[in-house]
Amino acid sequence: MAQIEIQVPDIGDFDEVTVIELMVKIGDTVKAEQSLITVESDKASMEIPSSHAGVVKELKVKLGDKVKQGSLVVILEGEGVGAATAPAAAAPAPAPSASAPNPAPALVESAQAAPVFVAPAAVVPVAAAAVPAHSPTTAPVGLPHASPSVRKYARELGVPLNEVKGSGLKGRITDADVQAFTRAVMSGAAQTQAAAAQNKAGGGGDGAALGLIPWPKVDFAKFGPIERKELSRIKKISGANLLRNAIMIPAVTNHDDADITDLEAFRVSTNKENEKSGIKVTMLAFLIKACVAALKKFPEFNSSLDGDALIYKQFYHIGFAADTPNGLMVPVIKDADKKGIFQISQEMGELAKKARDGKLSPAEMSGASFTISSLGGIGGRYFTPIINAPEVAILGVCKSQMEPVWDGKAFVPRLMLPLSLTWDHRVIDGAAAARFNVYLGQILGDFRRVLL
């Protein structure tokens, strides 16, 4: 019988995640792809699967342990299988509840992990620290006792499970307990620890730290009927990021219009010619390629501040805001400079579906060097998107519309696309921003320029 070591796969940008559930025990027979443990970060929860079938000989982790990529999870006994590298995709955790742009690129409640690697050398598990329960970024010892479905339900409602008293067997938390806690908070009979801390700081956050007057406290019920709903966990996280970015970044927005009459005609004809492929080319795919060309011409827009230095990125990972039932999420098209319009369109469709289903992994929402926030399918004219730190610029796009444009002899109907470029004034000046927008408009007006 060969021994097989199962390790934690790539978990995105997180150094460590917390083990919140053990799904097997010593002596269990497991199949390939069967989930072994559930781990959670502040942005995602994911199940770690087994790359091989076998019998669990040793469990190398326990509840509350902090693990990272390469940490040993279990040792299996299996026939005819050596301890060689073998990939396996992680199954998404029970559906979650997950920036307008930055909202942190990774604001999602359920995720998929990357390949699991089985290596010959064992990795010593990271020891658990004694800290408060149910903190995704720490290693709690007394995690709330609840099933995955209850955890999912609590995440959707934004309920902190460590503050809920369980009424089930051995203190297990049930759906009814989560509902009772929610009703108590809404009626004012109870208060979450986060809300208590926020109220102590001044209601709308720690305004005192910025020298601001306290947040106004108003009893709205005396003016008329009200309904209280707790913010989802995603909105709480994204709100904190948005506030930080809005306050700390000296942002300026340039507004412009791009003539996409010919490009739209080309897009429509392309989709007609390739109906059988099942891939629908969107204007956003062309925008991504156009932005890559502009970023190459103006590299400061593809940089990040690091103290008193600028990090110029030699890669072009483009984030795009995706509208989901849980709010905006930002999947990332990696290496957009190396991909064609069809491949970008296909990846966008797949990532957008994952976002709607709550199945984006942290890795699929990280690493963006520039972000596009498109409201094209909804409407509007211009807006001021908030920069997704540590990026230094973001492009906002609204719905295109036909307008009369003077061609030197007469007014002719042209399809115009509103562009709103927000940039960090510490890195970019007004002249560079204007040139970027003009160049981007020129590319969209004549897409052959991307070949130059």
Phi, psi and omega per residue, in radians:
M1 nan 2.177 -3.142
A2 -1.524 2.569 3.077
Q3 -1.641 2.358 -3.096
I4 -2.140 2.207 -3.133
E5 -1.745 2.189 3.133
I6 -1.838 2.212 -3.070
Q7 -2.059 2.880 3.092
V8 -1.252 2.307 -3.122
P9 -1.416 -2.970 3.057
D10 -1.076 2.198 -3.127
I11 -2.010 0.512 3.076
G12 1.357 -2.441 -3.046
D13 -1.507 0.072 -3.059
F14 -1.564 2.291 3.108
D15 -1.226 -0.707 -3.102
E16 -2.526 2.643 3.050
V17 -2.312 2.870 -3.034
T18 -1.831 2.381 3.065
V19 -1.339 2.053 -3.115
I20 -1.943 -0.149 -3.140
E21 -2.771 2.346 3.017
L22 -1.790 2.168 -3.018
M23 -1.835 -0.045 3.085
V24 -2.427 2.927 3.065
K25 -2.409 2.922 -3.127
I26 -1.023 2.311 -3.128
G27 1.716 -0.255 3.126
D28 -1.203 2.508 3.003
T29 -1.652 2.176 -3.106
V30 -2.051 2.663 3.085
K31 -1.749 2.812 3.041
A32 -1.052 2.419 -3.126
E33 1.369 -0.037 3.097
Q34 -1.292 2.404 -3.108
S35 -1.246 2.422 -3.108
L36 -1.838 -0.815 -3.141
I37 -2.484 2.846 2.998
T38 -2.006 2.315 3.090
V39 -2.100 2.780 -3.082
E40 -2.511 2.430 3.002
S41 -2.019 -2.997 3.108
D42 -1.333 -0.152 -3.121
K43 -2.051 -0.329 -3.017
A44 -2.747 2.688 2.938
S45 -2.084 2.555 -3.109
M46 -2.652 2.658 3.092
E47 -1.730 2.379 3.119
I48 -1.708 2.048 -3.088
P49 -1.605 2.941 3.063
S50 -1.593 2.388 3.122
S51 -1.446 -0.244 -3.120
H52 -2.373 2.852 2.988
A53 -1.541 2.665 3.119
G54 2.904 -2.986 3.126
V55 -1.930 2.332 -3.120
V56 -1.208 2.003 3.121
K57 -1.640 -0.723 -3.135
E58 -2.464 2.422 2.985
L59 -1.764 2.122 -3.052
K60 -1.733 0.045 3.113
V61 -2.329 2.836 3.063
K62 -2.433 2.930 -3.130
L63 -0.975 2.346 3.110
G64 1.597 -0.227 3.106
D65 -1.114 2.541 2.992
K66 -1.709 2.237 -3.125
V67 -2.214 2.869 3.124
K68 -2.485 3.121 -3.141
Q69 -1.012 2.215 -3.138
G70 1.705 -0.219 3.112
S71 -1.135 2.419 -3.114
L72 -1.322 2.268 -3.108
V73 -1.750 -1.045 3.132
V74 -2.479 2.822 2.977
I75 -2.024 2.168 -3.139
L76 -1.827 2.717 2.932
E77 -1.913 2.152 -3.127
G78 -2.495 2.760 -3.097
E79 -1.589 2.326 2.984
G80 1.175 0.398 3.131
V81 -2.207 2.133 3.097
G82 -1.509 2.991 -3.125
A83 -1.515 1.142 3.136
A84 -1.853 2.870 -3.135
T85 -1.126 2.293 3.135
A86 -2.601 2.130 -3.097
P87 -1.409 2.647 3.026
A88 -2.696 2.380 -3.102
A89 -1.497 2.441 3.129
A90 -1.360 2.466 3.108
A91 -1.423 2.509 3.133
P92 -1.165 2.523 3.103
A93 -1.216 2.857 3.112
P94 -0.856 2.305 -2.956
A95 -0.709 2.535 -3.008
P96 -1.896 -3.083 2.923
S97 -1.980 1.596 -2.724
A98 -1.821 nan nan
S99 nan 1.630 2.823
A100 -0.524 2.703 -3.094
P101 -0.648 2.336 -2.695
N102 0.598 0.509 2.551
P103 -0.963 2.491 -3.009
A104 -0.923 2.364 -3.088
P105 -0.894 -0.238 -3.127
A106 -2.218 1.249 -3.126
L107 -1.916 1.519 -3.104
V108 -2.632 2.594 -3.008
E109 -1.705 -0.184 3.094
S110 -2.443 2.644 -3.036
A111 -2.673 2.956 3.050
Q112 -2.013 2.481 3.134
A113 -1.621 2.863 3.103
A114 -1.513 -3.013 -3.000
P115 -1.018 2.550 3.024
V116 -1.587 2.399 -3.125
F117 -1.995 2.321 3.114
V118 -1.826 1.989 -3.042
A119 -2.054 2.726 -3.107
P120 -1.234 -0.497 -3.082
A121 -1.658 2.313 3.138
A122 -1.306 2.560 3.081
V123 -1.889 2.256 -3.105
V124 -1.217 2.218 -3.133
P125 -1.108 2.570 3.121
V126 -1.338 2.315 -3.095
A127 -1.247 2.606 3.139
A128 -1.420 2.534 3.090
A129 -1.797 2.661 -3.133
A130 -1.540 1.720 -3.136
V131 -2.436 3.012 -3.076
P132 -0.985 2.677 -3.057
A133 -1.239 2.681 3.012
H134 0.958 0.801 3.027
S135 -1.923 1.935 -3.007
P136 -1.027 -0.460 -3.074
T137 -1.699 0.057 3.083
T138 -2.207 -3.118 -3.091
A139 -2.005 1.392 -3.114
P140 -1.181 2.619 3.125
V141 -1.642 -0.755 -3.101
G142 -1.720 1.121 -3.125
L143 -1.086 2.527 3.098
P144 -0.982 2.419 -3.102
H145 -1.545 1.790 -3.089
A146 -2.699 2.648 3.131
S147 -1.338 2.828 3.109
P148 -0.985 -0.646 -3.124
S149 -1.176 -0.648 3.098
V150 -1.206 -0.688 3.100
R151 -1.066 -0.740 3.115
K152 -1.088 -0.790 -3.133
Y153 -1.056 -0.750 3.139
A154 -1.146 -0.691 3.119
R155 -1.103 -0.718 -3.126
E156 -1.099 -0.593 -3.132
L157 -1.569 -0.133 -3.098
G158 1.287 0.490 -3.091
V159 -1.598 2.193 3.074
P160 -1.343 1.906 -3.036
L161 -1.069 -0.526 -3.112
N162 -1.195 -0.189 3.117
E163 -1.783 -0.004 -3.116
V164 -1.704 2.319 3.104
K165 -1.552 2.148 -3.105
G166 -1.405 2.450 3.122
S167 -1.895 -0.033 -3.114
G168 -1.415 -3.033 -3.135
L169 -1.022 2.246 -3.139
K170 0.988 0.589 3.069
G171 1.393 0.270 -3.123
R172 -1.151 2.357 -3.119
I173 -1.450 2.310 -3.125
T174 -1.960 2.987 3.063
D175 -0.991 -0.700 -3.122
A176 -1.091 -0.626 3.118
D177 -1.153 -0.715 3.123
V178 -1.125 -0.743 3.127
Q179 -1.115 -0.746 -3.140
A180 -1.101 -0.719 3.122
F181 -1.110 -0.741 3.135
T182 -1.079 -0.776 3.122
R183 -1.086 -0.679 -3.132
A184 -1.141 -0.704 3.122
V185 -1.175 -0.765 -3.111
M186 -1.137 -0.574 -3.126
S187 -1.439 -0.175 -3.127
G188 1.560 0.014 -3.132
A189 -1.302 -0.351 3.123
A190 -2.442 2.865 -3.134
Q191 -2.504 2.396 3.106
T192 -1.254 2.727 3.113
Q193 -1.077 -0.651 3.131
A194 -1.122 -0.741 3.139
A195 -1.148 -0.681 3.131
A196 -1.105 -0.746 3.126
A197 -1.153 -0.658 -3.137
Q198 -1.168 -0.747 3.124
N199 -1.101 -0.684 3.125
K200 -1.107 -0.581 -3.132
A201 -1.434 -0.225 3.115
G202 2.218 0.377 3.011
G203 1.466 -1.118 -3.049
G204 -1.641 0.365 -3.099
G205 2.055 -3.114 -3.087
D206 -1.404 1.198 3.129
G207 -1.180 -0.452 -3.136
A208 -1.067 -0.584 3.138
A209 -1.120 -0.405 3.128
L210 -1.730 0.091 -3.133
G211 1.331 0.418 -3.099
L212 -1.643 2.735 3.057
I213 -1.218 2.748 -3.091
P214 -1.046 2.649 3.089
W215 -1.161 2.369 -3.095
P216 -1.120 2.393 3.084
K217 -1.896 2.057 -3.040
V218 -2.246 2.359 3.019
D219 -1.549 1.575 -3.049
F220 -1.151 -0.417 -3.080
A221 -1.097 -0.423 -3.124
K222 -1.314 -0.204 3.111
F223 -1.677 -0.304 -3.120
G224 2.801 3.139 -3.118
P225 -1.074 2.501 3.110
I226 -2.400 2.864 3.003
E227 -2.382 2.292 -3.106
R228 -1.831 2.243 3.091
K229 -2.288 2.244 3.104
E230 -1.213 2.475 3.047
L231 -1.103 2.516 3.063
S232 -1.183 2.801 -3.135
R233 -1.050 -0.641 -3.134
I234 -1.094 -0.776 -3.136
K235 -1.178 -0.578 3.085
K236 -1.121 -0.779 -3.130
I237 -1.193 -0.835 -3.110
S238 -1.151 -0.624 3.125
G239 -1.066 -0.727 3.124
A240 -1.112 -0.698 3.115
N241 -1.187 -0.738 3.134
L242 -1.095 -0.744 3.132
L243 -1.091 -0.796 3.113
R244 -1.030 -0.836 -3.089
N245 -1.149 -0.702 -3.118
A246 -1.162 -0.604 -3.101
I247 -1.441 -0.723 -2.978
M248 -1.507 -0.373 -3.091
I249 -1.760 2.119 3.037
P250 -1.294 1.522 -2.984
A251 -1.638 2.487 3.068
V252 -2.279 2.528 -3.130
T253 -2.104 2.257 3.009
N254 -1.778 2.357 3.098
H255 -1.939 2.429 -3.140
D256 -2.695 3.050 3.097
D257 -2.249 2.492 3.093
A258 -2.062 2.361 3.102
D259 -1.444 1.905 -3.101
I260 -1.974 0.416 -3.105
T261 -0.982 -0.914 -3.104
D262 -1.230 -0.661 -3.126
L263 -1.150 -0.685 3.125
E264 -1.164 -0.683 3.104
A265 -1.102 -0.717 3.107
F266 -1.132 -0.716 3.135
R267 -1.086 -0.780 -3.136
V268 -1.104 -0.787 -3.132
S269 -1.160 -0.633 3.112
T270 -1.091 -0.755 3.137
N271 -1.143 -0.638 3.108
K272 -1.147 -0.699 -3.109
E273 -1.259 -0.388 -3.060
N274 -2.087 0.569 -3.121
E275 -1.021 -0.644 -3.076
K276 -1.231 -0.351 -3.107
S277 -1.234 -0.401 -3.115
G278 1.386 0.023 3.128
I279 -1.792 2.090 3.134
K280 -1.694 2.066 3.132
V281 -1.403 2.222 3.135
T282 -1.880 2.837 3.088
M283 -1.114 -0.525 3.141
L284 -1.095 -0.562 3.099
A285 -1.114 -0.738 3.079
F286 -1.144 -0.660 3.116
L287 -1.075 -0.707 3.132
I288 -1.071 -0.812 3.122
K289 -1.125 -0.664 3.132
A290 -1.155 -0.706 3.129
C291 -1.147 -0.651 3.090
V292 -1.043 -0.769 3.122
A293 -1.089 -0.726 3.138
A294 -1.187 -0.658 3.120
L295 -1.141 -0.621 3.106
K296 -1.186 -0.626 3.141
K297 -1.340 -0.554 -3.140
F298 -2.171 1.359 -2.978
P299 -1.097 -0.367 3.136
E300 -1.120 -0.390 3.103
F301 -1.314 -0.231 3.141
N302 -1.914 0.587 -3.073
S303 -2.099 3.113 3.039
S304 -2.531 2.553 3.097
L305 -1.342 2.390 3.032
D306 -2.364 1.547 -3.051
G307 1.177 -2.121 3.124
D308 -1.707 0.236 -3.118
A309 -2.119 2.786 3.064
L310 -1.912 2.340 3.056
I311 -1.716 1.929 3.104
Y312 -1.563 2.079 -3.062
K313 -1.522 2.361 3.124
Q314 -1.672 0.213 3.091
F315 -2.121 2.799 -3.074
Y316 -2.262 1.479 3.108
H317 -1.785 2.041 -3.024
I318 -1.880 2.091 3.071
G319 -1.502 2.570 3.065
F320 -2.381 2.362 -3.101
A321 -1.295 2.231 3.136
A322 -2.007 2.255 -3.139
D323 -1.422 2.203 -3.136
T324 -2.326 2.891 3.098
P325 -1.047 -0.389 -3.121
N326 -1.690 0.089 -3.102
G327 2.001 -3.109 -3.110
L328 -1.310 2.391 3.043
M329 -2.234 2.747 -3.041
V330 -2.174 1.503 3.006
P331 -1.199 2.813 -3.069
V332 -2.200 2.231 3.006
I333 -1.513 1.932 -3.096
K334 -1.426 2.482 3.084
D335 0.894 0.896 -3.117
A336 -1.097 -0.415 3.137
D337 -1.213 -0.352 -3.091
K338 -1.752 0.099 -3.064
K339 -2.106 2.605 3.110
G340 -1.512 3.046 -3.098
I341 -1.067 -0.716 -3.130
F342 -1.135 -0.758 -3.128
Q343 -1.162 -0.710 3.106
I344 -1.102 -0.770 3.135
S345 -1.069 -0.739 3.137
Q346 -1.125 -0.801 3.137
E347 -1.118 -0.677 3.117
M348 -1.073 -0.760 3.123
G349 -1.078 -0.748 -3.138
E350 -1.163 -0.759 -3.129
L351 -1.195 -0.676 3.126
A352 -1.117 -0.673 3.110
K353 -1.152 -0.744 3.096
K354 -1.057 -0.681 3.141
A355 -1.112 -0.775 3.130
R356 -1.129 -0.587 -3.128
D357 -1.500 -0.043 -3.129
G358 1.243 0.552 -3.043
K359 -2.059 0.272 3.097
L360 -1.249 2.402 3.079
S361 -1.547 2.794 3.090
P362 -0.978 -0.666 -3.124
A363 -1.102 -0.522 -3.120
E364 -1.408 -0.084 3.125
M365 -2.138 0.314 -3.090
S366 -2.202 2.814 3.038
G367 1.552 0.086 -3.111
A368 -1.120 2.446 3.055
S369 -1.830 -0.220 3.125
F370 -2.796 2.565 -3.079
T371 -2.224 2.531 3.049
I372 -2.063 2.229 3.073
S373 -1.973 1.926 -3.035
S374 -1.920 2.195 3.032
L375 -1.894 0.329 -3.012
G376 -0.940 -0.663 -3.098
G377 -1.409 -0.101 -3.065
I378 -1.852 -0.915 -3.134
G379 2.488 -2.748 -3.106
G380 1.583 3.013 -3.103
R381 -2.070 -1.123 3.084
Y382 -2.398 2.782 3.014
F383 -2.723 3.034 -3.108
T384 -2.027 1.627 3.121
P385 -1.212 2.617 3.122
I386 -1.580 2.317 -3.085
I387 -1.091 2.440 -3.122
N388 -1.587 1.495 -3.108
A389 -1.002 2.474 0.192
P390 -1.600 0.352 3.035
E391 -1.196 2.900 -3.094
V392 -2.033 0.019 3.130
A393 -2.770 2.737 3.098
I394 -2.599 2.483 -3.138
L395 -1.859 2.185 3.039
G396 -1.773 2.372 -3.100
V397 -2.255 2.316 3.111
C398 -1.953 -3.030 -3.053
K399 -1.263 2.301 3.104
S400 -1.304 2.676 3.127
Q401 -2.659 2.687 -3.138
M402 -1.308 2.367 -3.141
E403 -2.451 2.669 3.038
P404 -1.363 2.176 -3.113
V405 -2.154 2.326 -3.119
W406 -1.345 2.140 -3.136
D407 -1.763 0.194 -3.126
G408 1.834 -0.366 3.141
K409 -2.214 -0.575 -3.099
A410 -2.788 2.901 3.044
F411 -1.463 2.253 -3.133
V412 -2.197 2.584 3.137
P413 -1.285 2.225 3.119
R414 -2.346 2.529 3.114
L415 -1.495 2.011 -3.038
M416 -1.926 2.356 -3.131
L417 -1.893 2.052 3.123
P418 -1.248 2.299 3.116
L419 -2.076 2.376 3.078
S420 -2.251 1.850 -3.092
L421 -1.778 1.994 3.075
T422 -1.767 2.357 -3.049
W423 -2.445 2.707 -3.127
D424 -1.483 1.998 -3.043
H425 -1.217 -0.222 3.059
R426 -1.251 -0.423 -3.063
V427 -1.928 -0.637 -2.997
I428 -2.100 2.450 3.063
D429 -1.819 2.976 -3.040
G430 -1.060 -0.664 -3.117
A431 -1.125 -0.753 3.137
A432 -1.128 -0.696 3.138
A433 -1.122 -0.725 3.127
A434 -1.112 -0.729 3.135
R435 -1.136 -0.695 3.119
F436 -1.044 -0.849 -3.116
N437 -1.102 -0.732 3.140
V438 -1.114 -0.782 -3.136
Y439 -1.122 -0.717 3.107
L440 -1.069 -0.728 3.107
G441 -1.117 -0.649 3.120
Q442 -1.139 -0.705 3.121
I443 -1.133 -0.776 3.141
L444 -1.163 -0.502 3.107
G445 -1.311 -0.542 3.111
D446 -2.521 1.634 -2.977
F447 -1.184 -0.167 3.086
R448 -1.122 -0.310 -3.118
R449 -1.148 -0.384 3.127
V450 -1.152 -0.303 3.139
L451 -1.468 -0.227 -3.058
L452 -1.414 nan nan
